[in-house]
Amino acid sequence: MQIKKFSHLAKITKITTILLLAGLLAACGNSEAQQKQALAQSRSSSSYRLASKHKTTYTKEQKVVAKQAKKNKQLAEKISDLQADNEVTKGQITDLKKELTDLQAKSAAAKQATSAATAEPAQPNSDANKLAELNYQTDQEITVNNNNPTFSAADLSKDKGAWENYANLDDHNRAVQADALLNQSLMPTSKRTALTWDPTGWHNKKTSHGWLYNRSHLIGFQLAGENNNPKNLITGTQSLNNPGMLHYEMDLAYYLKQSADHYVRYRVTPIYRGDELVARGVQLQAQSIGDNDIHFNAYIFNIETGYNINYADGTSSAQ
């Protein structure tokens, strides 16, 4: 009886033990599953946060790109507008240049017509032959006729107002003489343009101090505004032009600018020897009207220190 009771108790204990083990195993299984689920949820949350962060960054970059694209478009439009304005301005400048050229041509034609109508023809120069025979010695500039100009009373008349006249080129295409009754009204109001006419004997060359020759005006541009006129240009050495003729022209310009009532009778004659193409020198005569403030008759040799000039054709060689 006791043995049966003990055997029954042993079975109950065994069953209880099995049930306890089964419960523990189930609990362990549930805990592992929960851990896996929590890990999965954690990973999912991290991925979401990372994706959200990338999405936010991408959106910001898109906004920056869009903003820059807008600025680029606006800049391109401004450039296009400026280019259009520039083309318009270029067209306006071209039209203005053409208009200015036309006006200058008309002015020159009117001036030439006035000169031809009012000025005297070139007068024979009694000093020319004597001056042509002179050879340069030591002084580049000398006085002629005791420095007294040879104008007649008619030459000094103001009845026709200010005028200028340039004698026609001779048979050798040389400039012969320029005459004028100078006044403020003849002085230029625009800048001088480049000279393009090559006077007779033009064989220029570079020297240690610049150029051997200048295109020398008989009547300086500042006095009458006459520039690229073949009748007013000769091949002159640098020293003939400056300081030779220039200091006389500066004196004349200063006198004329002092008053609109100032007039000066002026004559410039290049002196050639025979058929030579380059002048041996230039004679300048001037007399102010109504006073003696301007009064001279001078001759300037067309020479350049350190060079031998062949006056027949304008070629030269160093001494």
C-alpha positions as CSV (number, residue, x, y, z in Angstrom):
1,M,0.0,0.0,0.0
2,Q,2.8,2.4,0.9
3,I,4.7,1.4,-2.3
4,K,1.7,2.3,-4.5
5,K,1.3,5.6,-2.8
6,F,5.0,6.4,-3.4
7,S,4.8,5.4,-7.0
8,H,1.8,7.7,-7.5
9,L,3.6,10.7,-5.9
10,A,6.6,10.1,-8.1
11,K,4.5,10.3,-11.3
12,I,2.9,13.6,-10.1
13,T,6.4,15.1,-9.4
14,K,7.6,14.0,-12.9
15,I,4.6,15.6,-14.6
16,T,5.1,18.8,-12.6
17,T,8.7,18.9,-13.6
18,I,7.9,18.4,-17.3
19,L,5.3,21.2,-17.1
20,L,7.7,23.6,-15.5
21,L,10.4,22.8,-18.2
22,A,7.8,23.3,-20.9
23,G,6.8,26.7,-19.4
24,L,10.4,27.8,-19.2
25,L,11.1,26.8,-22.8
26,A,8.0,28.7,-24.0
27,A,9.0,31.7,-22.0
28,C,12.5,31.6,-23.5
29,G,11.0,31.2,-27.0
30,N,8.7,34.2,-26.4
31,S,11.6,36.3,-25.1
32,E,13.8,35.6,-28.2
33,A,11.0,36.4,-30.6
34,Q,10.3,39.6,-28.8
35,Q,14.0,40.5,-28.9
36,K,14.0,39.8,-32.7
37,Q,10.9,41.9,-33.2
38,A,12.4,44.8,-31.1
39,L,15.6,44.6,-33.1
40,A,13.7,44.6,-36.4
41,Q,11.6,47.6,-35.2
42,S,14.8,49.4,-34.1
43,R,16.4,48.8,-37.5
44,S,13.3,49.9,-39.3
45,S,13.2,53.1,-37.2
46,S,16.9,53.9,-37.9
47,S,16.4,53.3,-41.6
48,Y,13.4,55.6,-41.6
49,R,15.3,58.3,-39.8
50,L,18.3,58.0,-42.2
51,A,16.0,58.1,-45.2
52,S,14.2,61.1,-43.8
53,K,17.6,62.9,-43.3
54,H,18.7,62.1,-46.8
55,K,15.4,63.3,-48.2
56,T,15.6,66.6,-46.3
57,T,19.2,67.1,-47.6
58,Y,18.2,66.3,-51.1
59,T,15.2,68.7,-50.9
60,K,17.5,71.5,-49.7
61,E,20.0,70.9,-52.5
62,Q,17.1,70.9,-55.0
63,K,16.1,74.3,-53.7
64,V,19.6,75.7,-54.0
65,V,20.0,74.3,-57.5
66,A,16.6,75.8,-58.5
67,K,17.5,79.2,-57.0
68,Q,20.9,79.3,-58.8
69,A,19.1,78.3,-62.1
70,K,16.8,81.2,-61.6
71,K,19.7,83.6,-61.0
72,N,21.5,82.2,-64.1
73,K,18.4,82.8,-66.2
74,Q,18.1,86.4,-65.0
75,L,21.8,87.0,-65.7
76,A,21.4,85.5,-69.2
77,E,18.5,87.8,-69.8
78,K,20.5,90.9,-68.6
79,I,23.4,89.9,-70.9
80,S,21.0,89.5,-73.8
81,D,19.6,93.0,-73.1
82,L,23.0,94.5,-72.8
83,Q,24.1,92.9,-76.1
84,A,21.0,94.3,-77.8
85,D,21.7,97.7,-76.3
86,N,25.3,97.5,-77.5
87,E,24.2,96.7,-81.0
88,V,21.9,99.7,-81.0
89,T,24.7,101.9,-79.6
90,K,27.1,100.7,-82.3
91,G,24.6,101.5,-85.0
92,Q,24.1,105.0,-83.5
93,I,27.9,105.6,-83.4
94,T,28.2,104.5,-87.0
95,D,25.4,106.8,-88.0
96,L,27.0,109.7,-86.1
97,K,30.4,109.1,-87.6
98,K,28.9,109.1,-91.1
99,E,27.0,112.3,-90.3
100,L,30.2,113.9,-89.0
101,T,32.1,112.8,-92.1
102,D,29.4,114.3,-94.3
103,L,29.4,117.5,-92.4
104,Q,33.2,117.8,-92.5
105,A,33.2,117.2,-96.3
106,K,30.5,119.8,-96.8
107,S,32.3,122.2,-94.6
108,A,35.6,121.6,-96.4
109,A,33.9,122.1,-99.8
110,A,32.2,125.3,-98.6
111,K,35.5,126.5,-97.2
112,Q,37.4,125.8,-100.4
113,A,34.7,127.5,-102.4
114,T,34.9,130.6,-100.2
115,S,38.7,130.6,-100.5
116,A,38.6,130.3,-104.2
117,A,36.0,133.1,-104.5
118,T,37.6,135.6,-102.1
119,A,41.4,135.0,-102.0
120,E,44.0,136.2,-104.4
121,P,46.0,133.9,-106.6
122,A,49.5,133.0,-105.5
123,Q,51.8,136.0,-105.8
124,P,55.2,135.8,-107.5
125,N,57.9,135.8,-104.8
126,S,60.8,138.1,-105.6
127,D,62.9,136.5,-102.9
128,A,62.4,132.9,-104.0
129,N,65.2,132.6,-106.5
130,K,67.7,134.2,-104.2
131,L,66.7,132.0,-101.3
132,A,66.9,128.9,-103.5
133,E,70.6,129.5,-104.1
134,L,71.4,129.7,-100.4
135,N,73.2,126.8,-98.7
136,Y,72.9,126.0,-95.1
137,Q,75.9,127.1,-93.1
138,T,75.5,127.3,-89.3
139,D,72.1,129.0,-88.7
140,Q,68.9,127.1,-89.6
141,E,66.9,130.3,-89.4
142,I,67.7,133.6,-91.0
143,T,65.8,136.9,-91.6
144,V,64.8,138.1,-95.0
145,N,64.5,141.8,-96.1
146,N,65.6,143.0,-92.6
147,N,62.7,141.0,-91.2
148,N,60.1,143.1,-93.1
149,P,57.3,141.3,-94.9
150,T,56.7,142.4,-98.5
151,F,52.9,142.8,-98.5
152,S,51.2,145.6,-100.4
153,A,48.5,147.8,-99.0
154,A,45.9,145.7,-100.9
155,D,47.3,142.6,-99.3
156,L,46.6,144.0,-95.9
157,S,42.9,144.8,-96.6
158,K,40.2,143.4,-94.3
159,D,37.4,144.3,-96.8
160,K,36.8,140.6,-97.6
161,G,37.0,139.4,-94.0
162,A,39.1,136.3,-93.1
163,W,40.1,134.0,-95.9
164,E,42.7,131.4,-97.0
165,N,44.0,130.4,-100.3
166,Y,46.3,127.5,-101.4
167,A,47.9,127.7,-104.8
168,N,47.4,124.7,-107.1
169,L,50.1,122.1,-107.2
170,D,52.8,122.7,-109.9
171,D,53.8,120.4,-112.7
172,H,55.9,118.3,-110.3
173,N,52.9,117.9,-107.9
174,R,54.6,120.2,-105.4
175,A,52.8,122.5,-103.0
176,V,53.7,126.1,-104.1
177,Q,52.3,128.7,-101.7
178,A,49.7,129.3,-99.0
179,D,48.1,132.7,-98.2
180,A,45.6,133.8,-95.6
181,L,44.1,136.6,-93.7
182,L,44.0,134.9,-90.3
183,N,41.3,135.4,-87.7
184,Q,39.7,133.4,-84.9
185,S,36.9,132.5,-87.3
186,L,39.3,130.3,-89.3
187,M,40.7,128.4,-86.3
188,P,39.5,124.8,-86.0
189,T,36.8,123.6,-83.6
190,S,37.5,119.9,-83.9
191,K,40.5,117.7,-83.4
192,R,43.0,117.0,-86.1
193,T,42.7,113.7,-88.0
194,A,45.6,111.5,-89.2
195,L,47.5,112.7,-92.3
196,T,47.4,110.3,-95.3
197,W,48.8,112.4,-98.2
198,D,52.5,111.8,-99.0
199,P,54.0,115.0,-100.4
200,T,56.7,114.9,-103.1
201,G,60.0,113.5,-102.0
202,W,58.5,111.5,-99.2
203,H,61.1,108.9,-98.3
204,N,60.9,108.8,-94.5
205,K,63.1,106.9,-92.1
206,K,63.5,106.3,-88.4
207,T,66.2,108.3,-86.6
208,S,67.6,108.2,-83.1
209,H,65.3,111.0,-82.1
210,G,62.1,110.0,-84.0
211,W,61.5,110.4,-87.7
212,L,63.5,112.3,-90.3
213,Y,60.5,113.8,-92.0
214,N,57.2,115.3,-91.1
215,R,54.2,116.1,-93.4
216,S,54.7,119.8,-92.8
217,H,51.7,122.1,-93.1
218,L,52.4,125.4,-94.8
219,I,49.7,127.1,-92.8
220,G,49.5,125.2,-89.4
221,F,46.3,123.3,-88.6
222,Q,45.8,125.3,-85.4
223,L,45.6,128.5,-87.4
224,A,43.1,127.6,-90.2
225,G,42.0,124.0,-89.6
226,E,43.3,122.9,-93.0
227,N,44.7,119.4,-92.6
228,N,45.0,116.7,-95.2
229,N,45.2,119.1,-98.1
230,P,48.0,118.3,-100.7
231,K,48.3,122.0,-101.5
232,N,49.2,122.7,-97.9
233,L,51.7,119.9,-97.3
234,I,55.4,119.5,-98.0
235,T,58.1,117.0,-97.0
236,G,59.8,118.8,-94.1
237,T,62.4,117.7,-91.6
238,Q,61.6,117.3,-88.0
239,S,63.6,120.4,-87.1
240,L,62.0,122.5,-89.8
241,N,58.6,121.6,-88.4
242,N,59.5,121.8,-84.7
243,P,60.8,124.1,-83.4
244,G,61.4,125.9,-86.7
245,M,57.9,126.8,-88.0
246,L,56.0,125.9,-84.8
247,H,57.3,128.8,-82.6
248,Y,56.0,131.3,-85.2
249,E,52.7,129.5,-85.4
250,M,52.3,129.6,-81.6
251,D,52.9,133.3,-81.6
252,L,50.3,133.8,-84.3
253,A,47.8,131.6,-82.5
254,Y,48.3,133.4,-79.2
255,Y,47.8,136.8,-80.9
256,L,44.6,135.7,-82.6
257,K,43.1,134.2,-79.5
258,Q,43.4,137.5,-77.6
259,S,40.6,139.2,-79.6
260,A,38.1,138.3,-82.3
261,D,39.1,141.6,-83.9
262,H,42.7,140.5,-84.5
263,Y,43.7,139.8,-88.1
264,V,47.1,138.7,-89.5
265,R,48.1,138.6,-93.1
266,Y,50.2,135.4,-93.5
267,R,52.1,133.9,-96.4
268,V,54.2,130.7,-96.4
269,T,56.3,129.8,-99.5
270,P,58.3,126.6,-99.9
271,I,61.6,127.3,-101.7
272,Y,62.7,124.7,-104.3
273,R,65.9,124.7,-106.3
274,G,65.0,123.9,-109.9
275,D,63.0,120.7,-110.3
276,E,63.9,119.2,-106.9
277,L,61.0,117.5,-105.1
278,V,62.0,118.5,-101.6
279,A,62.1,122.2,-100.6
280,R,65.4,123.7,-99.6
281,G,63.6,125.7,-97.0
282,V,60.4,127.7,-96.2
283,Q,59.8,131.4,-96.1
284,L,57.3,132.8,-93.6
285,Q,55.9,136.3,-93.7
286,A,53.3,137.8,-91.4
287,Q,51.9,141.2,-90.5
288,S,49.1,141.9,-88.0
289,I,46.5,144.4,-89.2
290,G,46.2,147.7,-87.3
291,D,49.3,147.2,-85.1
292,N,52.8,145.8,-85.4
293,D,52.6,143.1,-82.8
294,I,53.1,140.4,-85.4
295,H,55.8,141.4,-87.9
296,F,58.3,139.0,-89.5
297,N,59.9,137.7,-92.7
298,A,62.0,134.6,-92.0
299,Y,63.5,131.7,-93.9
300,I,64.1,128.3,-92.3
301,F,66.4,125.8,-93.9
302,N,64.9,122.3,-94.4
303,I,67.8,120.4,-92.9
304,E,68.4,117.8,-90.2
305,T,71.5,117.6,-88.2
306,G,73.4,114.3,-88.8
307,Y,71.8,113.6,-92.2
308,N,72.6,114.4,-95.8
309,I,69.4,115.0,-97.8
310,N,69.1,114.5,-101.6
311,Y,66.6,117.3,-102.3
312,A,66.1,115.9,-105.9
313,D,64.1,112.9,-104.6
314,G,64.0,113.0,-100.8
315,T,66.4,110.1,-100.1
316,S,68.9,110.6,-97.4
317,S,71.9,109.1,-95.7
318,A,73.5,109.5,-92.2
319,Q,76.6,111.7,-92.1
